[in-house]
Amino acid sequence: MEITRRHVLSLLSATGLAAVLPVPAAAAAGAPDPAAPGRLLANTVALFAGTAESNARPETAAKLAAVSDAAVKHLKALDEAGEGELFAGLPLGTSDANLNTTFRQLYEIALATRTPGLGPLPGHPDRAAVRRRVIDALVLLHDRWYGDQSKGYYGNWFNWEIGISTGATATLVLLAGELAEQRPELTATYIASMDTYLRNGKDGDVDLDSRFHTGANLADITTNRLLQGALTGGTEGEARIRKALEDQLTVYATVDPYHLRHGVTDGHYADGSFIQHHSVAYTGSYGKALLTRVVQTLKVLAGTGYADTDALVPVVDRWVADGFAPLIFEGWMMEAVKGRAVSRTGGGYADTAAVAEAVTDLSAYAKGERAAALRSYVKHLHTASHDAPDPAAFVSPLTVVRYADLLADDSVPAADLNPPERSSAFNAMDRTVHRRPGYAFALARSSDRISKYEYMSGENLLPWFQGDGSHYLYLAGQDQAESYGVDYFTAVSPYGLAGVTAPVERRRSVPELYGKPYYDNPGHPLNFTPSSESQNTYVYFPRGTNGHSGGAVLGAYGTAAMVQSDDVAYAERDRLPDDFTVYRNASATKSWFLLDDEIVVLAAGVGDRAGRAVTTTVDARTAAPGDRVDLTGAEADGSPWAGTGTARLRWLRYANATRGTAVGYAFLSPSAASAPPVSVALETVTRSRRVVRTANPDTPVTRQVFDASFRQEPGARALALAYALVPHATEGALRAYGDGPLTVLANTPRLQAVRHRGLGFVGANSFTPGGHSVAGLRLDGPASVLVRRTGGGDRSVNRVTVAASDPTMGRDRVGVLLRGRRLSPVSADPGVRCRSVPGGTLLHFPTRHAYGRTFTVTLRDG
């Protein structure tokens, strides 16, 4: 059997595809291997239900109990269903979400009947009878609420092309034997309907040119089709399996933004970034789902001969090491990469549990040192987390057992995949993460490439500034759920998120504006419907309108830079309907310099072109209502300060005495007279979690909210601001900043730069064309540049290391002149050029098509 190559992307050449999807001898002779589909289905049942051996282990008892409890609960709802329902409380016919839930609950009932070692279901001792009920329910669902294509496909496309198909397909797999005996036509009937509901596909199949069939969504669709092929069997089933695998292989390809295939920007990038929905930083939600799905596919394919999975494991391993690990701090998934999921109640520990589950299984397929590193990382996630993963929530009992064995293995040390000190520039998704043993700092930026936020389906209702330089400062040894998660977004004002510069105004959520969770105007030339491109562009995840957002890394140090901009809806307001509401942003040019003990923030041109009042929030932190929070500091003239209010401050310290945590803020104004006033507030806030997500329970959240901010009155001149965030700061350490190692060298909308004397460090971000001179450097045009000098006074060992990147993603090269004596290269990244010129050493960094990558060169005297 020939393999088509029409969908192969950059990861795999035609030769590479043949290596991953070898043609079995039987298939080459024209007949499929009759045993392979059966093995694939058996693997799938074992994945979902476990085996007699796994389920006999005591570690799976909680998992099995959860399976039983869910089935009993759903059977009760099945018994109590009213007219127009299959399960009580889930009326069908107009709600696609209810139909999706109905199929999922049928799957969970079927799962209980196929789970080895699970005793009789309370009140339902006859498993065969329960299976017949599920099959009868499948028939009824198809006849009344699913099979009629003219009545289906209302609401969210995802439910029709992915959600419902996932539940239905899994149920068909679990009950394949009974269906063959009792309703042999039903499986084919369902598969035909699922094909037809792939309306964003082509001819009932995946369409790689469709904007819907990408990334995690594509992995879900192709996994369903893989299982459907095994259920179909024969030559037709074999063709479906191989086509599904061929399509799924495209998600392993590293996205090349300069040579997009099928126009797809979704997926993993060379710098570890992950994007879904075309422009949303999404490692912590859709990226997590993709990781789960591809690892499950490895398990399903084991022993079938359909694919050489060994070729794929290193790709997934790299996702974990470079994409996920930097974003997980002490078991908590960072908010900056979760899109609208930040408004959900699950939290960062639950997100990481899914990663731990996937990595547990991935470690069984990896080889040698990489397998050992992955096993150690799983144990690290367990031991470092304040809320360790709960194996009862894992999908597979097989994983529960593997996880238990790994944790019990004394030869496996707990070890993070991250070094203790790491700075990661995820420039492809406008995110920066900086880690030290006592803290982690995550920064969310935006640009004309990456969305400012994601809102959708009533989730993340107040999102407007989440990509405008908002930051998250995680302190070691703490329960991060006490500081962040949904309660942070519930309690903290959306205009006062940490790090944000925002105009003082009241904005309204999409449901408040339009009375529904989207803007509805199909008659307009831009065709605003729930899933239209215009809805995505202007409502769900609008991009910014300035291209300057990036940064550089030098060893474990880093910098980031961003020009804050209006979103695309405001910029293109003349194209939009008259009743479409747009919001104008405030203005700011910002840099962050990521060091050991501090994160230095510079902001210039801070203000508003429309003359509105503006607030720039230095930091916002939350605490439990009973925690003792102390606020101390010093005014610019050195006199002591305590409590709340407004003053010109030299430094400020937030200390939660109950938790034993502290964060300091050193204000780096050149003089007391020029120091802008800082407003310090601490208030107790109570709000419902439903404020940020319509589907959240109406649960009141009470938090103490601290914020320090700069406030500009309407019509005020633009400000320049400079300060350092100092995790775990003592009052003594903050006093020392008055004559300490930090110097602000430049802070304008053209150039921002700092020096740290103790580190021999200079960092600079330039924002405009032309030359920019500072501290013995001359930068040519927009650039992010870091310089570190080591070796002290001994010229024989003196070294100068320079790192540079293009924060605009569009320059062919970045030039940096180091003034002074002649330097010669010791080592350099490929393409970096170094030559002596009158007055110094000229460096050229090859940034063409580098997409924000940092280039580094080390030089010495001579």
Order of alpha helices (4+ residues) and beta strands (2+ residues): alpha-alpha-alpha-alpha-alpha-alpha-alpha-alpha-alpha-alpha-alpha-alpha-beta-beta-beta-alpha-alpha-beta-beta-alpha-alpha-alpha-beta-beta-beta-beta-alpha-beta-alpha-beta-beta-alpha-beta-beta-beta-beta-beta-beta-beta-beta-beta-beta-beta-alpha-beta-beta-beta-beta-beta-beta-beta-beta-beta-beta-beta-beta
